[in-house]
């Protein structure tokens, strides 16, 4: 997936504005299990996932909890880094070999000030991320583990083939044993 496709899937902008963003980008490859960002750090870059899978997780009392899985076309960054330039709450790790486009946040901020179309794109990006986060939170709070698994099976079955079950279980808010029981009792 090309960077221009990812950008316009969020919000369509004129080609001249799109070209400005693309010119700032750097194509980068990371291997599987690479930490793009570590909890408690500030990464001054935003990544656009062209190929591969990533996850965001936090470590609490030595236990990793995955709360987001990004697939091709997703934008990858710590929202706390991006919005507040403060240390992140999460680590971001590749689950497969990944091809990404990297853009420096300060350069992107400069474009927001110079180009209203890019500023509107940035606003739309944040709006969509807020809605995704709200939907995920509501879904986690008000649906059983079985319902969460059934939703994943129906809407994102490819993740079950590409993501280790321990990470899937964590993402669904359950133990791997509970996930195994649910899978056995389809």
VMD Tcl script that draws the C-alpha trace (Angstrom):
set ca {
  {0.00 0.00 0.00}
  {1.50 3.33 -1.04}
  {1.68 6.31 1.30}
  {-0.64 8.41 -0.86}
  {-3.32 5.69 -0.61}
  {-3.01 5.58 3.17}
  {-3.23 9.37 3.48}
  {-6.24 9.74 1.19}
  {-8.05 6.87 2.94}
  {-8.12 9.09 6.03}
  {-9.14 12.28 4.24}
  {-8.86 13.23 0.60}
  {-6.58 16.19 -0.06}
  {-5.46 17.88 -3.29}
  {-2.51 16.30 -5.10}
  {-0.26 19.31 -4.43}
  {-0.82 18.90 -0.67}
  {-0.44 15.16 -0.88}
  {2.87 15.57 -2.69}
  {4.19 17.75 0.16}
  {3.56 14.97 2.67}
  {4.96 12.24 0.42}
  {8.14 14.29 -0.15}
  {8.73 14.40 3.61}
  {8.46 10.64 3.99}
  {11.20 8.08 4.24}
  {10.55 4.44 3.33}
  {11.80 2.19 6.09}
  {11.84 -1.56 6.80}
  {11.78 -3.14 10.23}
  {12.10 -6.86 11.02}
  {9.62 -8.88 13.05}
  {9.74 -8.15 16.82}
  {11.34 -4.71 16.31}
  {10.36 -2.07 18.89}
  {9.38 1.00 16.90}
  {8.67 2.89 20.10}
  {9.18 2.08 23.78}
  {6.89 2.92 26.65}
  {8.07 6.04 28.47}
  {9.93 7.54 25.50}
  {9.21 10.28 23.00}
  {9.38 9.30 19.33}
  {9.12 12.33 17.10}
  {7.91 10.37 14.08}
  {4.65 9.12 12.66}
  {4.64 5.90 10.65}
  {2.30 4.75 7.90}
  {2.12 0.96 7.59}
  {2.46 -0.19 4.01}
  {3.01 -3.88 4.67}
  {3.00 -6.00 7.83}
  {1.47 -5.98 11.29}
  {2.23 -4.06 14.48}
  {0.84 -3.98 17.97}
  {0.68 -1.44 20.77}
  {1.04 -2.79 24.29}
  {1.72 -1.68 27.84}
  {3.56 -3.60 30.50}
  {1.94 -3.63 33.93}
  {3.45 -5.68 36.77}
  {5.65 -7.47 34.23}
  {2.68 -8.52 32.06}
  {2.22 -7.24 28.52}
  {-1.28 -6.17 27.55}
  {-1.93 -5.61 23.84}
  {-4.62 -3.03 23.21}
  {-4.19 -2.27 19.51}
  {-3.19 -4.21 16.41}
  {-2.38 -2.28 13.25}
  {-2.62 -3.73 9.76}
  {-1.72 -2.39 6.33}
  {-2.98 1.16 5.91}
  {-2.87 2.11 9.58}
  {-1.04 5.12 10.97}
  {1.33 4.26 13.81}
  {2.28 6.65 16.55}
  {1.82 7.22 20.23}
  {-1.02 9.72 20.48}
  {0.60 11.14 23.60}
  {3.82 11.75 21.62}
  {1.94 13.10 18.60}
  {-0.44 15.45 20.41}
  {1.41 16.44 23.59}
  {5.06 15.60 22.83}
  {5.13 13.66 26.13}
  {6.47 10.15 26.85}
  {4.23 7.38 25.55}
  {2.15 5.03 27.65}
  {2.81 2.14 25.27}
  {5.39 0.27 23.29}
  {4.85 -0.39 19.59}
  {6.30 -3.60 18.15}
  {6.29 -5.20 14.72}
  {4.58 -8.60 14.55}
  {5.84 -9.28 11.02}
  {8.55 -7.85 8.79}
  {7.18 -4.39 8.00}
  {7.47 -1.76 5.31}
  {6.58 1.69 6.59}
  {6.73 5.33 5.63}
  {8.20 7.55 8.34}
  {7.53 11.28 8.71}
  {9.05 13.57 11.32}
  {6.31 15.09 13.51}
  {7.89 18.56 13.53}
  {7.94 18.60 9.73}
  {4.33 17.48 9.66}
  {3.38 20.19 12.17}
  {5.05 22.76 9.92}
  {2.91 21.58 7.00}
  {-0.20 21.90 9.19}
  {0.64 25.60 9.59}
  {1.40 26.15 5.91}
  {-1.34 24.17 4.16}
  {-5.00 24.20 5.23}
  {-5.68 20.92 3.38}
  {-2.94 19.16 5.34}
  {-4.18 20.77 8.57}
  {-7.66 19.43 7.82}
  {-6.17 16.02 7.11}
  {-4.45 16.10 10.53}
  {-7.73 17.06 12.22}
  {-9.58 14.23 10.44}
  {-6.85 11.77 11.42}
  {-7.22 12.67 15.12}
  {-11.05 12.62 14.90}
  {-10.99 9.11 13.41}
  {-8.52 7.90 16.04}
  {-10.77 9.24 18.83}
  {-13.76 7.37 17.38}
  {-11.73 4.15 16.98}
  {-10.54 4.40 20.59}
  {-14.03 5.10 21.88}
  {-15.47 2.16 19.92}
  {-12.74 -0.16 21.20}
  {-13.29 0.93 24.81}
  {-17.07 0.50 24.62}
  {-16.68 -2.86 22.90}
  {-14.26 -4.12 25.57}
  {-16.48 -2.93 28.42}
  {-19.87 -4.14 27.21}
  {-19.22 -7.41 25.38}
  {-18.26 -10.80 26.71}
  {-15.00 -12.49 25.77}
  {-16.95 -14.84 23.49}
  {-18.59 -11.87 21.72}
  {-15.25 -10.14 21.29}
  {-13.76 -13.31 19.79}
  {-16.76 -13.80 17.46}
  {-16.43 -10.20 16.28}
  {-12.73 -10.69 15.54}
  {-13.46 -13.97 13.76}
  {-16.14 -12.33 11.60}
  {-14.47 -8.97 10.87}
  {-10.72 -9.68 11.03}
  {-10.18 -13.42 10.53}
  {-6.76 -12.79 8.98}
  {-5.46 -11.71 12.39}
  {-6.02 -15.22 13.72}
  {-3.63 -16.48 11.05}
  {-1.04 -13.75 11.45}
  {-0.93 -12.97 15.20}
  {0.20 -15.34 17.98}
  {-2.72 -16.55 20.14}
  {-1.22 -15.10 23.32}
  {-1.31 -11.63 21.77}
  {-4.84 -12.21 20.42}
  {-5.98 -13.26 23.91}
  {-4.43 -10.14 25.45}
  {-6.01 -7.94 22.78}
  {-9.41 -9.50 23.51}
  {-8.93 -8.91 27.24}
  {-8.68 -12.54 28.35}
  {-6.16 -15.23 29.19}
  {-4.86 -17.59 26.56}
  {-6.59 -20.45 28.43}
  {-9.95 -18.64 28.19}
  {-9.42 -17.99 24.49}
  {-8.58 -21.66 23.93}
  {-11.82 -22.68 25.68}
  {-13.87 -20.26 23.57}
  {-12.25 -21.53 20.38}
  {-12.90 -25.15 21.37}
  {-16.59 -24.44 22.05}
  {-17.42 -22.58 18.83}
}
mol new
graphics top color blue
foreach p $ca { graphics top sphere $p radius 0.5 }
foreach p [lrange $ca 0 end-1] q [lrange $ca 1 end] { graphics top cylinder $p $q radius 0.2 }
display resetview
